[in-house]
Amino acid sequence: MSRINKPELVSAVSTAVDLPRTKVDRVLDALIAEIERATEAGATVSIAKFGVFDLRPSAARMGRNPRTGEAVEILASAKLRFRPAKRAR
């Protein structure tokens, strides 16, 4: 499985829609920022045929320092979750 990084993605989209890479880069940054803003405000972001972004709470728990074995408290947090849309076959 190969990977594609942001500059490669921007270049590919730029070619596909015939827009300068700088504009596509700004649009991608704005999209990511808006997804972050909306999910932090408690909204679920759903993009048809792509997927759904939302925040999921993670409860506080006790963990262990792998180096010393000492108990460590892991604070509660919220994690961004992405669920891909189902593929039509």
Sequence and secondary structure as in RCSB ss.txt:
>XXXX:A:sequence
MSRINKPELVSAVSTAVDLPRTKVDRVLDALIAEIERATEAGATVSIAKFGVFDLRPSAARMGRNPRTGEAVEIL
ASAKLRFRPAKRAR
>XXXX:A:secstr
     HHHHHHHHHHHHT  HHHHHHHHHHHHHHHHHHHHTT  EEETTTEEEEEEEE  EEEE TTT  EEEE 
 EEEEEEEE     
